Amino acid sequence: MVAAQGGTRVCLVDSDLRRPTLHRLFGMDNAHGLTTALIEGLPFSDVARPTRIPGLSLLPSGPLPPNPAELVGSNRMRERLEEAAGSAFDLVLCDSPPVIAVSDGVALAAQCDGVILTIRVGLVAHDVIRRAVDQIEAVKGKILGVVLNGVDLRRDGYYYSYYRYYQAYEAGDQAR
């Protein structure tokens, strides 16, 4: 949303062909989308729909296929991504299923210029994160960064350290 609000033409692609959710978040139907574009050979710009946010288009998943990993890992997917990024859109973002759960995310990582991992703090073990990184790197995927979900700033960050300092300071005042 921020990129679109800054003037970038963004296409958000729901590449989770097992449990798509972006169409619901944007209040759209899922009758046509990524699978439609790939199977019928259509450009993403023909199937993507504008959202209420100027500059942001959504390409929902479309009907769920029997072979999601094959579809997102196909040459046609690569061609459509390159075409979309080269003409109709400045930025194409693909939402994928979890990398560890199914192979779709890894297949998609091989098609994209970069990957941003989303990790739920306190829920995903370090060895699982390492395995995800290894899988992405094994297909020559480039990890651009990490988004941490579920961070409790009152407990995990600056606020928590400040709060402990404040408590110690208060305890010192009461002891005087």
GROMACS elastic network, one bead per residue, 0.5 to 0.9 nm:
[ bonds ]
;  ai    aj funct       b0    kb
    1     4     6  0.51594   500
    1     5     6  0.60713   500
    1     6     6  0.85523   500
    1    10     6  0.82753   500
    1    53     6  0.70737   500
    1    54     6  0.89249   500
    1    55     6  0.84944   500
    1    56     6  0.67676   500
    2     5     6  0.50328   500
    2     6     6  0.61671   500
    2     7     6  0.89023   500
    2     8     6  0.88322   500
    3     6     6  0.50348   500
    3     7     6  0.66655   500
    3     8     6  0.54420   500
    3     9     6  0.78331   500
    3    10     6  0.71621   500
    3    55     6  0.84761   500
    3    56     6  0.84728   500
    3    91     6  0.84795   500
    4     7     6  0.52516   500
    4     9     6  0.58375   500
    4    10     6  0.58425   500
    4    53     6  0.73338   500
    4    54     6  0.66380   500
    4    56     6  0.54461   500
    5     8     6  0.71686   500
    5    53     6  0.73848   500
    5    54     6  0.68566   500
    5    55     6  0.69107   500
    5    56     6  0.82207   500
    6    55     6  0.87580   500
    7    10     6  0.89668   500
    7    54     6  0.84743   500
    7    55     6  0.66978   500
    8    55     6  0.64483   500
    8    56     6  0.82380   500
    8    89     6  0.78587   500
    8    90     6  0.59697   500
    8    91     6  0.70781   500
    9    54     6  0.86054   500
    9    56     6  0.62725   500
    9    57     6  0.79537   500
    9    88     6  0.76727   500
    9    90     6  0.50572   500
    9    91     6  0.63457   500
    9    92     6  0.86017   500
   10    55     6  0.60516   500
   10    57     6  0.61392   500
   10    58     6  0.84479   500
   10    88     6  0.89535   500
   10    89     6  0.56716   500
   10    90     6  0.60727   500
   10    92     6  0.58209   500
   10    93     6  0.74851   500
   11    44     6  0.84604   500
   11    45     6  0.84294   500
   11    48     6  0.74056   500
   11    49     6  0.88960   500
   11    50     6  0.88709   500
   11    55     6  0.84023   500
   11    56     6  0.59896   500
   11    58     6  0.57080   500
   11    59     6  0.68652   500
   11    84     6  0.82946   500
   11    85     6  0.87923   500
   11    88     6  0.88248   500
   11    89     6  0.63854   500
   11    90     6  0.81884   500
   11    91     6  0.63574   500
   11    93     6  0.62260   500
   11    94     6  0.83915   500
   12    22     6  0.87427   500
   12    48     6  0.85518   500
   12    56     6  0.72974   500
   12    57     6  0.61679   500
   12    59     6  0.60396   500
   12    60     6  0.81704   500
   12    91     6  0.84698   500
   12    92     6  0.60287   500
   12    94     6  0.60257   500
   12    95     6  0.74834   500
   13    16     6  0.87528   500
   13    22     6  0.84014   500
   13    33     6  0.86161   500
   13    34     6  0.72601   500
   13    44     6  0.89092   500
   13    48     6  0.82892   500
   13    57     6  0.85753   500
   13    58     6  0.60421   500
   13    60     6  0.61062   500
   13    61     6  0.72219   500
   13    92     6  0.71864   500
   13    93     6  0.59475   500
   13    95     6  0.61194   500
   13    96     6  0.87793   500
   14    17     6  0.75337   500
   14    20     6  0.64208   500
   14    21     6  0.75893   500
   14    22     6  0.61614   500
   14    23     6  0.79547   500
   14    33     6  0.83661   500
   14    34     6  0.72883   500
   14    58     6  0.77727   500
   14    59     6  0.61955   500
   14    60     6  0.50024   500
   14    62     6  0.86198   500
   14    93     6  0.86104   500
   14    94     6  0.60204   500
   14    95     6  0.51276   500
   14    96     6  0.68754   500
   15    18     6  0.87360   500
   15    20     6  0.75679   500
   15    34     6  0.71643   500
   15    35     6  0.89742   500
   15    59     6  0.87824   500
   15    60     6  0.78634   500
   15    61     6  0.59288   500
   15    68     6  0.88420   500
   15    72     6  0.72551   500
   15    94     6  0.57518   500
   15    95     6  0.52789   500
   15    97     6  0.75247   500
   15   104     6  0.85459   500
   15   105     6  0.84872   500
   15   108     6  0.81844   500
   16    19     6  0.58783   500
   16    20     6  0.51588   500
   16    21     6  0.81037   500
   16    61     6  0.67402   500
   16    68     6  0.81711   500
   16    94     6  0.85542   500
   16    95     6  0.63311   500
   16    97     6  0.50073   500
   16    98     6  0.88216   500
   16   104     6  0.78484   500
   16   105     6  0.82053   500
   17    20     6  0.59884   500
   17    34     6  0.86885   500
   17    35     6  0.82105   500
   17    61     6  0.59739   500
   17    62     6  0.80607   500
   17    63     6  0.81672   500
   17    64     6  0.56596   500
   17    65     6  0.70205   500
   17    67     6  0.88048   500
   17    68     6  0.56197   500
   17    69     6  0.83794   500
   17    72     6  0.85865   500
   17    96     6  0.79855   500
   17    97     6  0.78571   500
   17   104     6  0.83489   500
   18    61     6  0.89777   500
   18    64     6  0.66068   500
   18    65     6  0.82359   500
   18    68     6  0.71433   500
   18    97     6  0.75428   500
   19    64     6  0.86123   500
   19    97     6  0.76418   500
   20    23     6  0.73945   500
   20    24     6  0.85053   500
   20    30     6  0.88783   500
   20    60     6  0.77321   500
   20    61     6  0.62490   500
   20    62     6  0.86647   500
   20    64     6  0.86727   500
   20    96     6  0.87889   500
   20    97     6  0.85657   500
   21    24     6  0.55085   500
   21    25     6  0.65427   500
   21    60     6  0.84010   500
   21    61     6  0.85975   500
   22    26     6  0.63115   500
   22    27     6  0.84640   500
   22    28     6  0.84806   500
   22    58     6  0.80548   500
   22    59     6  0.87598   500
   22    60     6  0.65487   500
   22    61     6  0.82602   500
   22    95     6  0.85534   500
   23    26     6  0.52748   500
   23    27     6  0.59228   500
   23    29     6  0.61629   500
   23    30     6  0.62060   500
   23    58     6  0.77861   500
   23    59     6  0.82628   500
   23    60     6  0.55433   500
   23    61     6  0.79126   500
   24    28     6  0.60204   500
   24    29     6  0.74481   500
   24    30     6  0.84520   500
   25    28     6  0.78868   500
   26    51     6  0.71263   500
   26    52     6  0.84738   500
   26    58     6  0.82317   500
   28    49     6  0.89241   500
   28    60     6  0.82429   500
   29    32     6  0.78969   500
   29    60     6  0.81335   500
   29    62     6  0.86506   500
   30    33     6  0.66667   500
   30    60     6  0.59937   500
   30    61     6  0.66824   500
   30    63     6  0.68362   500
   31    36     6  0.86897   500
   31    60     6  0.85432   500
   31    61     6  0.86093   500
   31    62     6  0.53394   500
   31    63     6  0.60915   500
   32    35     6  0.73941   500
   32    36     6  0.56298   500
   32    37     6  0.80933   500
   32    47     6  0.70279   500
   32    48     6  0.88573   500
   32    59     6  0.84867   500
   32    60     6  0.71699   500
   32    61     6  0.74306   500
   32    63     6  0.67052   500
   33    36     6  0.51962   500
   33    37     6  0.62783   500
   33    38     6  0.87436   500
   33    44     6  0.82647   500
   33    47     6  0.59045   500
   33    48     6  0.68835   500
   33    58     6  0.88059   500
   33    59     6  0.54367   500
   33    63     6  0.74128   500
   34    37     6  0.51062   500
   34    38     6  0.61699   500
   34    39     6  0.85448   500
   34    44     6  0.74007   500
   34    47     6  0.76755   500
   34    48     6  0.83786   500
   34    59     6  0.61606   500
   34    60     6  0.61456   500
   34    62     6  0.55593   500
   34    63     6  0.84094   500
   35    38     6  0.51072   500
   35    39     6  0.59110   500
   35    40     6  0.82182   500
   35    60     6  0.87865   500
   35    61     6  0.61948   500
   35    62     6  0.53382   500
   35    63     6  0.63904   500
   35    64     6  0.73338   500
   35    65     6  0.72310   500
   35    71     6  0.78440   500
   35    72     6  0.89854   500
   36    39     6  0.53583   500
   36    40     6  0.57855   500
   36    41     6  0.78463   500
   36    42     6  0.74785   500
   36    47     6  0.78199   500
   36    61     6  0.83768   500
   36    62     6  0.62278   500
   36    63     6  0.74921   500
   37    40     6  0.54420   500
   37    41     6  0.54060   500
   37    43     6  0.62436   500
   37    44     6  0.62463   500
   37    46     6  0.81007   500
   37    47     6  0.66195   500
   37    62     6  0.87609   500
   37    80     6  0.82577   500
   38    41     6  0.51492   500
   38    42     6  0.66060   500
   38    43     6  0.83588   500
   38    44     6  0.87244   500
   38    71     6  0.75325   500
   38    72     6  0.87264   500
   38    74     6  0.89836   500
   38    76     6  0.63904   500
   38    77     6  0.65296   500
   38    80     6  0.77090   500
   39    42     6  0.79365   500
   39    71     6  0.86593   500
   39    76     6  0.87003   500
   41    76     6  0.76474   500
   41    80     6  0.82982   500
   42    45     6  0.82286   500
   42    46     6  0.65664   500
   42    47     6  0.73870   500
   42    80     6  0.80583   500
   43    46     6  0.54643   500
   43    47     6  0.70659   500
   43    48     6  0.88609   500
   43    80     6  0.61369   500
   43    81     6  0.88435   500
   43    83     6  0.72873   500
   43    84     6  0.69909   500
   44    47     6  0.53295   500
   44    48     6  0.57409   500
   44    59     6  0.71378   500
   44    80     6  0.66264   500
   44    81     6  0.78754   500
   44    83     6  0.81778   500
   44    84     6  0.61000   500
   44    88     6  0.83843   500
   45    48     6  0.53118   500
   45    49     6  0.80283   500
   45    57     6  0.86735   500
   45    59     6  0.85076   500
   45    84     6  0.67772   500
   45    87     6  0.89606   500
   45    88     6  0.61600   500
   45    89     6  0.80539   500
   46    49     6  0.82765   500
   47    58     6  0.88005   500
   47    59     6  0.65680   500
   47    60     6  0.86874   500
   48    57     6  0.59161   500
   48    58     6  0.52713   500
   48    60     6  0.73351   500
   49    56     6  0.86136   500
   49    57     6  0.52008   500
   49    58     6  0.52842   500
   49    59     6  0.63848   500
   49    60     6  0.85065   500
   50    53     6  0.76983   500
   50    54     6  0.75811   500
   50    55     6  0.75463   500
   50    56     6  0.61233   500
   50    58     6  0.62473   500
   50    59     6  0.89067   500
   51    54     6  0.69682   500
   51    55     6  0.80636   500
   51    56     6  0.58870   500
   51    57     6  0.55036   500
   51    58     6  0.66197   500
   52    55     6  0.89092   500
   52    56     6  0.78284   500
   52    57     6  0.88456   500
   53    56     6  0.55928   500
   53    57     6  0.81510   500
   54    57     6  0.82608   500
   59    62     6  0.82256   500
   61    64     6  0.72899   500
   62    65     6  0.87784   500
   64    67     6  0.86696   500
   64    68     6  0.77185   500
   65    68     6  0.58565   500
   65    71     6  0.81867   500
   67    70     6  0.55308   500
   67    71     6  0.62956   500
   67    72     6  0.89777   500
   68    71     6  0.51363   500
   68    72     6  0.63034   500
   68    73     6  0.84172   500
   68   103     6  0.89834   500
   68   104     6  0.65168   500
   69    72     6  0.54428   500
   69    73     6  0.58900   500
   69    74     6  0.83828   500
   69   102     6  0.82041   500
   69   103     6  0.61423   500
   69   105     6  0.78571   500
   69   106     6  0.86065   500
   69   107     6  0.63274   500
   69   108     6  0.79841   500
   70    73     6  0.50992   500
   70    74     6  0.58778   500
   70   104     6  0.77790   500
   70   107     6  0.78440   500
   71    74     6  0.52591   500
   71    75     6  0.87017   500
   71    76     6  0.81239   500
   71    77     6  0.70689   500
   71   104     6  0.86646   500
   72    75     6  0.85949   500
   72    76     6  0.84235   500
   72    77     6  0.57497   500
   72    78     6  0.82466   500
   72   104     6  0.67212   500
   72   105     6  0.84524   500
   72   107     6  0.64697   500
   72   108     6  0.56320   500
   72   111     6  0.81230   500
   73    76     6  0.83807   500
   73    77     6  0.66046   500
   73    78     6  0.76838   500
   73   104     6  0.74105   500
   73   106     6  0.84918   500
   73   108     6  0.56409   500
   73   109     6  0.86299   500
   73   110     6  0.74811   500
   73   111     6  0.68295   500
   74    77     6  0.52544   500
   74    78     6  0.66759   500
   74    79     6  0.88126   500
   74   107     6  0.84650   500
   74   108     6  0.89299   500
   74   111     6  0.84908   500
   75    78     6  0.50645   500
   75    79     6  0.61537   500
   75    80     6  0.86092   500
   75   111     6  0.85837   500
   76    80     6  0.60738   500
   76    81     6  0.85270   500
   77    80     6  0.51430   500
   77    81     6  0.60933   500
   77    82     6  0.85719   500
   77   108     6  0.86508   500
   77   111     6  0.74947   500
   78    81     6  0.51799   500
   78    82     6  0.61850   500
   78    83     6  0.85246   500
   78   108     6  0.89098   500
   78   111     6  0.55229   500
   78   112     6  0.77625   500
   79    82     6  0.52092   500
   79    83     6  0.60346   500
   79    84     6  0.85464   500
   80    84     6  0.59857   500
   80    85     6  0.85027   500
   81    84     6  0.51543   500
   81    85     6  0.61030   500
   81    86     6  0.83970   500
   81    92     6  0.74171   500
   81   111     6  0.80232   500
   81   112     6  0.78178   500
   82    85     6  0.52315   500
   82    86     6  0.59084   500
   82    87     6  0.86014   500
   82   112     6  0.89727   500
   83    86     6  0.50954   500
   83    87     6  0.61593   500
   83    88     6  0.78384   500
   83    89     6  0.89129   500
   84    87     6  0.55831   500
   84    88     6  0.54181   500
   84    89     6  0.56872   500
   84    90     6  0.81566   500
   84    91     6  0.84423   500
   84    92     6  0.72553   500
   85    88     6  0.66103   500
   85    89     6  0.51237   500
   85    90     6  0.56373   500
   85    91     6  0.60507   500
   85    92     6  0.61544   500
   86    89     6  0.68751   500
   86    90     6  0.73066   500
   87    90     6  0.76502   500
   89    92     6  0.67004   500
   94   108     6  0.83843   500
   94   112     6  0.85110   500
   95   105     6  0.87674   500
   96    99     6  0.78764   500
   96   104     6  0.72556   500
   96   105     6  0.54274   500
   96   108     6  0.76059   500
   97   100     6  0.87373   500
   97   101     6  0.75457   500
   97   102     6  0.71700   500
   97   103     6  0.86838   500
   97   104     6  0.67947   500
   97   105     6  0.57591   500
   98   101     6  0.54215   500
   98   102     6  0.66752   500
   98   103     6  0.85654   500
   98   104     6  0.82400   500
   98   105     6  0.63212   500
   98   106     6  0.89866   500
   98   118     6  0.88424   500
   99   102     6  0.60373   500
   99   103     6  0.64518   500
   99   104     6  0.71354   500
   99   106     6  0.58945   500
   99   117     6  0.89505   500
   99   132     6  0.61065   500
   99   135     6  0.80983   500
   99   136     6  0.81973   500
  100   103     6  0.72868   500
  100   105     6  0.81319   500
  100   106     6  0.85043   500
  100   128     6  0.75669   500
  100   129     6  0.86464   500
  100   131     6  0.77111   500
  100   132     6  0.59568   500
  100   135     6  0.84759   500
  101   104     6  0.88343   500
  101   105     6  0.87782   500
  102   105     6  0.69370   500
  102   106     6  0.81761   500
  103   106     6  0.53996   500
  103   107     6  0.62439   500
  103   108     6  0.86891   500
  104   107     6  0.50767   500
  104   108     6  0.61088   500
  104   109     6  0.85618   500
  105   108     6  0.50422   500
  105   109     6  0.60549   500
  105   110     6  0.87972   500
  105   136     6  0.84943   500
  106   110     6  0.65386   500
  106   132     6  0.85452   500
  106   135     6  0.66563   500
  106   136     6  0.56980   500
  106   138     6  0.89748   500
  106   139     6  0.72875   500
  106   141     6  0.81291   500
  107   110     6  0.54633   500
  107   111     6  0.69869   500
  107   136     6  0.86275   500
  107   139     6  0.77902   500
  108   111     6  0.51337   500
  108   112     6  0.65143   500
  108   141     6  0.89300   500
  109   112     6  0.53610   500
  109   113     6  0.79286   500
  109   114     6  0.70538   500
  109   115     6  0.63360   500
  109   136     6  0.63447   500
  109   137     6  0.88922   500
  109   139     6  0.74206   500
  109   140     6  0.80841   500
  109   141     6  0.53056   500
  109   142     6  0.78243   500
  109   143     6  0.89899   500
  110   113     6  0.81366   500
  110   114     6  0.86888   500
  110   136     6  0.75174   500
  110   137     6  0.88604   500
  110   139     6  0.54587   500
  110   140     6  0.62012   500
  110   141     6  0.52420   500
  110   142     6  0.85436   500
  111   114     6  0.87281   500
  111   141     6  0.80148   500
  112   115     6  0.72346   500
  112   141     6  0.74164   500
  112   142     6  0.83829   500
  113   141     6  0.75540   500
  113   142     6  0.68865   500
  114   141     6  0.64219   500
  114   143     6  0.56669   500
  114   144     6  0.57432   500
  114   145     6  0.88728   500
  115   136     6  0.83635   500
  115   141     6  0.69498   500
  115   142     6  0.59482   500
  115   144     6  0.55670   500
  115   145     6  0.71764   500
  115   146     6  0.86405   500
  116   142     6  0.88091   500
  116   143     6  0.60090   500
  116   144     6  0.55265   500
  116   146     6  0.53828   500
  116   147     6  0.69998   500
  117   132     6  0.88937   500
  117   133     6  0.86739   500
  117   143     6  0.74193   500
  117   144     6  0.82148   500
  117   145     6  0.64571   500
  117   147     6  0.61205   500
  117   148     6  0.84110   500
  118   145     6  0.88323   500
  118   146     6  0.57853   500
  118   148     6  0.59163   500
  118   149     6  0.68822   500
  119   122     6  0.89679   500
  119   123     6  0.81993   500
  119   124     6  0.67920   500
  119   129     6  0.80643   500
  119   146     6  0.72241   500
  119   147     6  0.62581   500
  119   148     6  0.50639   500
  119   149     6  0.58767   500
  119   150     6  0.85474   500
  120   123     6  0.56524   500
  120   124     6  0.61748   500
  120   147     6  0.85160   500
  120   148     6  0.58312   500
  120   150     6  0.56245   500
  120   151     6  0.77867   500
  121   124     6  0.65795   500
  121   125     6  0.88910   500
  121   148     6  0.61802   500
  121   149     6  0.59858   500
  121   150     6  0.56230   500
  121   151     6  0.59716   500
  121   152     6  0.88258   500
  122   125     6  0.74227   500
  122   150     6  0.80795   500
  122   151     6  0.84694   500
  124   127     6  0.84549   500
  124   128     6  0.65621   500
  124   129     6  0.69480   500
  125   128     6  0.53022   500
  125   129     6  0.65121   500
  125   130     6  0.88054   500
  126   129     6  0.50811   500
  126   130     6  0.61785   500
  126   131     6  0.86221   500
  127   131     6  0.61259   500
  127   132     6  0.86285   500
  128   131     6  0.50206   500
  128   132     6  0.62177   500
  128   133     6  0.86655   500
  129   132     6  0.50637   500
  129   133     6  0.62320   500
  129   134     6  0.86003   500
  130   133     6  0.51114   500
  130   134     6  0.61339   500
  130   135     6  0.86476   500
  131   134     6  0.50116   500
  131   135     6  0.61698   500
  131   136     6  0.86736   500
  132   135     6  0.51428   500
  132   136     6  0.62713   500
  132   137     6  0.86030   500
  133   136     6  0.51855   500
  133   137     6  0.60792   500
  133   138     6  0.84706   500
  133   141     6  0.89386   500
  133   143     6  0.78125   500
  134   137     6  0.51142   500
  134   138     6  0.59551   500
  134   139     6  0.89098   500
  135   138     6  0.50507   500
  135   139     6  0.68183   500
  135   140     6  0.89841   500
  135   141     6  0.85138   500
  136   139     6  0.56083   500
  136   140     6  0.66344   500
  136   142     6  0.73693   500
  136   143     6  0.77682   500
  137   142     6  0.66729   500
  137   143     6  0.79267   500
  138   141     6  0.72136   500
  143   146     6  0.80962   500
  148   151     6  0.66197   500
  151   154     6  0.87779   500
  151   155     6  0.83303   500
  151   156     6  0.68054   500
  151   157     6  0.84636   500
  152   155     6  0.53909   500
  152   156     6  0.56260   500
  152   157     6  0.75710   500
  153   156     6  0.51208   500
  153   158     6  0.70838   500
  153   159     6  0.60637   500
  153   160     6  0.68990   500
  154   157     6  0.66458   500
  154   158     6  0.78330   500
  154   159     6  0.51879   500
  154   160     6  0.50493   500
  154   161     6  0.87538   500
  154   163     6  0.81852   500
  155   158     6  0.83987   500
  155   159     6  0.70005   500
  155   161     6  0.80792   500
  155   163     6  0.89481   500
  156   159     6  0.76186   500
  156   160     6  0.60273   500
  156   161     6  0.81693   500
  157   160     6  0.54851   500
  157   161     6  0.66525   500
  157   162     6  0.87628   500
  158   161     6  0.52098   500
  158   162     6  0.60467   500
  158   163     6  0.84441   500
  159   162     6  0.50660   500
  159   163     6  0.59560   500
  159   164     6  0.86388   500
  160   164     6  0.62393   500
  160   165     6  0.85731   500
  161   164     6  0.52011   500
  161   165     6  0.62113   500
  161   166     6  0.85663   500
  162   166     6  0.60384   500
  162   167     6  0.85826   500
  163   167     6  0.61123   500
  163   168     6  0.85985   500
  164   167     6  0.50358   500
  164   168     6  0.61907   500
  164   169     6  0.85368   500
  165   168     6  0.51518   500
  165   169     6  0.61368   500
  165   170     6  0.86123   500
  166   170     6  0.60939   500
  166   171     6  0.85639   500
  167   170     6  0.50295   500
  167   171     6  0.61213   500
  167   172     6  0.85783   500
  168   171     6  0.50685   500
  168   172     6  0.62083   500
  168   173     6  0.87597   500
  169   172     6  0.50845   500
  169   173     6  0.63807   500
  169   174     6  0.88402   500
  170   173     6  0.51068   500
  170   174     6  0.63204   500
  170   175     6  0.87143   500
  171   174     6  0.51713   500
  171   175     6  0.62720   500
  171   176     6  0.89750   500
  172   175     6  0.51937   500
  172   176     6  0.66842   500
  173   176     6  0.54552   500
